[in-house]
Amino acid sequence: MELAYDRRGSGSPLVLLHGIGHHRQGWWPVLELLAERHDVIAVDFPGFGESPPLPAGLPYTTETLGTAVEEFWTWLGVKDPHVAGNSLGGYIALDMASRGVVCTAAALSPAGFWSRTEHLYARTVLRLLRATAEATRGEGAAALASSKAGKAVALGLLMAKPSRVPADAMLAAVEALRGCVGFDATLDACAWMGPPPPPKVPITIAWGEHDRLLPRRQAVRAARWSQERVMLLSGCGHLPMSDDPALVARVILDSSRD
């Protein structure tokens, strides 16, 4: 299926995967930095952002979302790309690495390394954020996006520095969360999932130091799973691309060296 995407730069291909309820524009702060060395493709998962939903009867799972992206990059003529993902996208990036369908994988605060309690907490927060987005429209949304306090309320659980997000970017993110038709089915499909099988290609895992959705103690489990040290992204939250674009770009570029 055809998916909505942005493409920049030249060089070896690098595919960027967003988290649940988010959209490809979340990668825009780092897009041009990554495009200095890569053919960068930021894509919306089916049922998220501007991509169409999955075909009727096909369930929303990490497997179906990942397969849709793989089929899409094949349609673009891309083979064995580097991949980087955040949150749910980070889990799918690691799953791709476990199946050996990518060259390298970088995962930023990936899902799947939680305890049962942490998993319930994350699902509750995500449903709360979704409900807030559905209830916040028009002038109310504009008022939140135009003030430092409003950004802190709306984005404080996801970012360490929400005041850095431009008002138009925040409004677009709220609209993406409100409008993603795949949200509920994907969240239900992820009722519980542990880490994917061991990777077959080089991976990098990095965690926001101030991640309030998937707390950084989960990085300890990720390190145990990967048998590698997990990097902490200083001063960053769950969406580090906005908190420190230069740091995130450097981590991904170091991970994706040919």
N, C-alpha and C positions, 0 to 999 in steps of 0.2 A: 504494500500500500504506500501511497505517496504521503509524506509527512512535511509539516512546515519546518523550515530550517533557515539559518543564516550561514553564509560561507565566506571566509576571508583568507587571504594569504596564499602561499605556495610552499611546497616541500612535502614531507611525508604527511599523510592524513592523520588528523586528530579529531575524534568525535567526542562531543561534550553532552553529558546526560544530566538533566535536572532532577530535583526531588519531587515527591508527591505534592500536588497542589501548586507547584511552581511552574515556570515556563522557561523557554530557552533564553529569554531576555535577562534572566538572572546571571548569565555568563557574560553579558556585554561589558562589564567593567574590565574583564581580562582578555576580551576577544582580540583586540588589536595587538596586545603584547604577545599573545600566543601566535598570532598570524605572522609575526616577524620570522618565524622558523617553520611553521606548519601550514598545511592546507586545513584550516579549522572549519569544522561543521558542527554548529550548535543546533540541536534538533529538539522539537517538541514530541514527547511520547504521544501515542494515540490516545485521544480523549482528554488531552491536556493542551493548554496554550491554544494555538491555532490549527492543530492537527485534527483531522476527523476522528471519530470514535472507531474502535475496533468493529469489524463486521459483526452483524447480529449473530448471536449464539456463541461467539468466541469470548471466553472469560478473561477478565483483567487479572493477570498474574505477572510475577516477575519474568516468567518464561515467555509469555505472549508479548509483553512489552519489549523485552530484549530481542526476541526473534523479529518483531516488526522493524526495529532499528537496524538489525543485521540485514534483513531483506532490503531495506531502504538504501543502506550504503552500497550494497551490491548493485542495486538499480542505478546508483550514481557512478558506478564503475570503480568503486573503492574496494580494496582487498587488504585484509589484516591491518587495520588501522591501529594507532594508539587510541586509547580511550581514557577519559577522565569523567568521574561522576561525583555528585554530591547527594548525601542522604540515601533515598531509595535508588537514585542513579548511581551512587557509589557502590551499593550492594550489587546492582546489575553489572557494573563494570568489573567487580571482583568475580562475579559468576561467569562473565565472558572470559576472564583470565583463567578460571578453573576449567573451562572447556577448550581453551587454546585457540579461540577464534579472533584474538587481538594480538598485537605485537607487545604492548605493555599496557598496564592499567594503573591509574592513580585514583584513589578513593578518598574523598574529603568527608569526614564524619559519616561513614557508611552505616546504614541500618544493618541489623542482624547480630549485633554483639551485646545485646541488652539482657538483663535479667527479666523474669516475669513481671516484677513490679515496675521496672523501668519501661518495659514494653507497654504496659497498661497506661502508665503516665504519658508516654509519647502519643499514644492513640487518643487519649483524652484531650491533650493539648491541641492536636491536629483538628479534632472535631470542634473544639472551642474556637480555633482560628477560622475554620470554615464557617461556622455559625455567625461569627462576628463579621466576616466578609459579606455574607448574605444579608445581614441586617444593616450594613453600612453602605449607603448609596448616596449619590448626588451631592448635595451641599455638606452632608455629614462626612462623607469620605474626603471631600476637598478640604474641609476644616482640619481633619486629622493630618492630612498630608502636608498642610501648610505651616504646621507648628512643630517645634522641637518636642514639646510634651506629647503631642498627638502621635508623632513617629515613635516615641519611646513606648507608648501604650500599645500601638499596633504591631511594632516590630521588635520590641525589647526581648521577647523570648527567642527570637531567631538571629539577632545581630547584636554584636557588642557595641557598635557605633551607628545606631539607626539614624542619627541626625545627618549622616553623610549621604543618605539616599535622597536623590532628587525627588521632588514632589510628584512629577509625572511618572517616574519609575515606580514609586510606591503605589500610585493609583492603578497603574498597569498590573502590578503584582496582585493587588486586591481583586481586580477584575478577573485575573487569571484564576485565582483561588475560588472565586464565586462561580465562575463559569465552567470549570473543568468537569465534564460529564463522567470522566472515569474515576473521580475521587473516591466515592463511596465503595464502589466495587473493588478498587485496588486496595483500599484500606481493609476491607473485609477479607480479601484474599491473603493479606499479610497478617491475619489474626495471630499467627505465630510462625516465625521462621528463624532458624539459626543460621550460622555462617555457611557459606557455600563450601563445596569441596576444595581441597588445597589447589593453589594456582599452578598452572603449567608454564606461565611466562612471568617475567619480572613485574613486580607490583610495588607501589608506594601507598602507604596509608598515612594520612595526616588528619589531626583532630583540632578543632577550635578550642583554644585554652578556656574560653568562657561559653562553651556550648551549653545552652540551657534546655535544649530539646533532647539531645542524646549526650548526657554529661560525659566529661572526658575520662571518667573511670572506666568507661567502656573501651577506651583505647588500650587498657591493660589486657583485656580479653582479645582484642584484635592483634596485639603484639604476640600473645601466646599462640593464637591461631596461625599467624603468618610466620612465626619464628623469626621475626624481624622487629627492629625498633620502630615504633610508631612516632612520627614527628608531631610535636605540639605547635600549633599556629598561634604565636603570641599575639594577644590583643584581639583575637577573632572569636566570633560566635559560630552558630550552626551554618550560616551562609557566609563563609569567609571571603567570597569573591567581592563582596561589597565592602567588607571591613578593611581589607588590605589587598587590593588587586595585585600589587607588585610582588608581594610575598607568595600569593597563590600561584601567580604565573611562573615564578621561579621554581616552585615545587613541581609543578606540572612539566615544565621544560626540562628540569633535571631528571624527572621520571621517564620522559619520552625521548631520551637521547637514542639516536639510531646506532 
